[in-house]
Amino acid sequence: MIKWWTKLKKDSWLLLLLALSVVWCLWGQFQAPPSASSNTDEQRLSAILSAMDGAGKVQTAVFYEDALPVGAVVVADGADDVAVQLRLTRAVMTLLRLDADQIVICKSKEGHP
């Protein structure tokens, strides 16, 4: 038993390196790159908002900091209507858990596909 403990102390750097390698590998599996998830979030958000009455075609951009949404821009055909702007803002607030001042709603420019 003492011989094993002495060898363990002597080779502890090797065990530490092995443990750090395992942690590094596991950490990488659970960390999704923000760009991959943000693309999916933006597509889902655009689809949901486009389905709202009066919104028309909608494009969204969601901005992240440390994997949490910190802001959103919504460009919608129907954003010239104040009621539509309000509904879009409230939907984004609910879906992304943002405050109203973190959301910008803009009208699409004429002739934009």
N, C-alpha and C positions, 0 to 999 in steps of 0.2 A: 504494500500500500504506500509506504513512504517513497519507494523507488518511482512509482507511478506519479505521485504528487511532485517529486523533484523534476521529473521529465516534463510534466505539465507546466510547471513554472518556467522551465528552460525554453519550452516551445510555445509560450503563451502568445508571442507576437504572431505565430502562425495561426493559432486559433482565433485571435482577434481579426486577422485578415480574412479568414474564412467567414466569420460572423458578419463582418462588414460587407463582404461580397453577397451573402445571402440577403441581408437587409437591402442592399442596393438593388438587387434583382427584383425583390418583392415590391419595393417602393415604385419602381418603374412600371410595374404591372397595374398599379392602382392610380397612377397619375395620367389622366387623359389630357392631351394637349388642348389648350383653350381654342385654338383655331378650328380643330375638328368639331368640337361641341358647339362652338359659336356659329359655324355654318349651318348645322342642323337646327339650332335654336332660331336663327334668322329665317330659315325656310319655313319652319313650323309657324313662327310668329306671322310671317307674311301671309301664309295660307289662312290662318285664323282671322286676321284683320281684313283680308280681302273678302271674306264671307260675310262681313258685317254690312248691313244695309247702308247704302250711300257711299261706302268707302271706295269702291271701284278697284282698280289695280293698285296693289300696295307693294312697296319694297322697304325692307328694314335693314338697319345696321345696328348691332348690339356691341357695346364696348365693355371689355372686361378688365379687371385689375385683380390679380391673385385669384383667378378663376371665378370671381363674383361679378355679376353685371353692375356696372356703375353708370351706364347711360345708354340711351337708344335714340335713333333717328328714324322716323317713319315718313316716307314719301308716298302720298296717296292721291289718286285722281280727285277724290271727293273732299279733300282737305280744305277747300275754300268755304265749306259749310261749317259754321261754328259748332253745331250739334254733332256733326261727324267727328270734328277734332276732339270734342269732349269725350265721345264714346271711344275713340282710338286711344286717347290718353289714359282713360280709366282701365281699358283692357290691358294696355302695356303695364300700367302700375300693378295690376293684379297678377298678370302672368310672370313678370320679372321681379316683382317686389321692389319697384323703384318709386321714388317720390316724383311728383309732377314736374319739379324743376330739373329732373334728370332726363326728361323726355322732350324731344323736339318733333313737332308734326309740321310737315311742309306739303304744299300743293305740288303735284307733278307739273313739269313745264309742258306747254302745248306741243303736241306732235311727238312726245317722247314715247318710244315703244314700251 
